[in-house]
Amino acid sequence: MFKKNVLLLILFITLTSCQNETKAKIEINKTVYTVEVANSQEKRSKGLMFRKHLPDNTGMLFVFSYEDYRYFYMKNTLIPLDIAFFNAQMEIVSIKQMEPLDETTVASGKKAMYALEMNRGFFEKKGIKVGDKMKLLTSIKYFP
C-alpha cells in the first residue's frame, strides 16, 4: 500500500509540474534561446520584477490565450528591457524599449498574443526586427 501511494504521489507531482513549465526554447532567425515562461496570470503579473540581473540571451516569454492589444509597464522592474510583441502567427508586430521602474504604459500598437522581454539592446544586437518570426520548440500551455 505504501509503495502504491508513493508511486501515485510521484505521478501526481510529475503531471502537475509538466503542466506549468517554467522554461522554454524558442527560435528566432535560426538561433535558439532559452526563456522563462509567464503562462499564468500570477506569472504574467510578476514578470521580471525585483530582478537585479538578467543573463545575456535569456528573457521572459509572456503567453496569452488570444490576440489583443497588450500593455506593459516596469513597476518594480530594476533592469532596462526591450519587449517584442508577437501576433498569433508568431510574427513580431512591434519592438519597444522600457525603462527601469517606469510605470508609463508601453503598448503593443497592434494585436499580440505573445510578448518577449529581453535585456535592453538584445533585438538590435541580434538583428531581430518587426516581421521576423518566432518558433516555439517547447510545448507551452496557457493558464488563466
C-alpha positions in Angstrom: 0.0 0.0 0.0 2.8 2.4 0.9 4.6 1.7 -2.4 1.4 2.4 -4.4 0.8 5.7 -2.6 4.4 6.8 -3.2 4.1 5.9 -6.9 0.8 7.9 -7.1 2.4 10.9 -5.4 5.4 10.8 -7.9 2.9 10.6 -10.8 0.9 13.5 -9.5 4.0 15.7 -9.0 5.3 14.8 -12.5 2.0 15.6 -14.2 1.4 18.9 -12.3 4.9 20.1 -12.9 4.7 19.4 -16.6 1.6 21.5 -16.9 3.2 24.7 -15.9 6.7 24.7 -17.5 8.9 27.5 -16.3 11.4 27.5 -19.2 11.0 27.1 -23.0 13.2 27.0 -26.0 12.4 29.4 -28.8 14.0 30.0 -32.2 14.3 33.4 -33.9 16.3 33.8 -37.1 17.8 30.3 -36.8 19.1 30.9 -33.2 17.7 29.1 -30.2 17.2 30.8 -26.9 16.0 29.5 -23.5 13.5 31.8 -21.9 11.3 31.7 -18.8 7.6 31.4 -19.4 4.9 33.5 -18.0 1.8 31.5 -18.9 -0.4 32.2 -15.9 -2.0 35.3 -14.5 0.3 35.1 -11.5 3.5 34.8 -13.6 2.4 37.5 -16.0 1.7 39.9 -13.2 5.1 39.4 -11.6 7.1 39.2 -14.8 10.8 40.2 -14.2 10.1 42.4 -11.1 12.7 42.7 -8.4 15.5 41.1 -10.5 18.9 42.9 -10.4 20.3 40.9 -13.4 19.1 39.0 -16.4 21.7 36.8 -18.0 22.6 37.5 -21.7 20.4 35.8 -24.3 17.7 34.9 -21.8 14.4 36.6 -21.0 10.7 36.0 -20.3 8.0 35.0 -22.8 4.5 36.1 -21.8 1.8 33.9 -23.2 -1.8 34.9 -23.6 -4.8 32.9 -24.8 -5.8 35.2 -27.6 -4.6 38.2 -29.7 -5.4 41.6 -28.3 -3.7 44.9 -27.7 -1.2 44.3 -24.9 0.0 46.8 -22.3 3.1 46.5 -20.1 4.9 48.7 -17.6 8.0 48.4 -15.5 6.7 48.7 -11.9 9.3 47.2 -9.6 11.5 46.1 -12.6 15.0 47.1 -12.0 16.7 46.4 -15.3 16.3 48.1 -18.7 14.4 45.9 -21.1 13.3 45.5 -24.7 10.0 44.0 -25.4 8.9 42.4 -28.7 5.2 41.7 -29.3 4.2 38.8 -31.5 0.8 38.1 -33.2 -0.9 34.6 -33.2 1.3 33.7 -36.2 4.3 34.4 -34.0 5.4 37.3 -36.2 6.9 40.4 -34.4 4.4 43.3 -34.8 6.4 45.8 -32.7 9.5 46.2 -30.5 9.7 48.8 -27.7 12.2 49.8 -25.1 11.3 50.1 -21.4 13.0 52.0 -18.6 13.6 50.6 -15.2 10.9 51.4 -12.6 8.9 53.4 -15.2 5.2 52.9 -14.7 4.3 54.5 -18.1 2.3 52.1 -20.2 4.1 50.6 -23.2 1.5 49.4 -25.8 1.9 46.7 -28.4 0.4 49.0 -31.1 -1.1 46.0 -32.8 -2.8 42.9 -31.6 -0.4 40.4 -29.9 -0.6 37.0 -28.4 3.0 36.8 -27.0 5.4 39.3 -25.6 9.2 38.6 -25.2 11.1 40.7 -22.7 14.9 40.7 -23.1 17.8 42.8 -21.9 18.0 46.3 -23.5 19.6 46.2 -26.9 19.1 42.5 -27.4 16.9 42.7 -30.6 19.1 45.3 -32.2 22.3 43.4 -31.4 20.8 40.2 -32.9 19.4 41.9 -35.9 15.9 40.9 -34.9 13.2 43.2 -36.3 9.5 43.7 -36.9 8.3 40.9 -39.3 10.7 38.3 -38.0 9.1 35.1 -36.7 9.5 33.1 -33.5 9.2 29.3 -33.4 8.3 27.6 -30.1 10.5 24.5 -29.7 8.9 23.6 -26.4 5.2 22.9 -25.9 3.6 25.7 -23.8 0.2 25.7 -22.1 -1.8 28.7 -21.1 -3.2 29.0 -17.6 -5.8 31.8 -16.9 
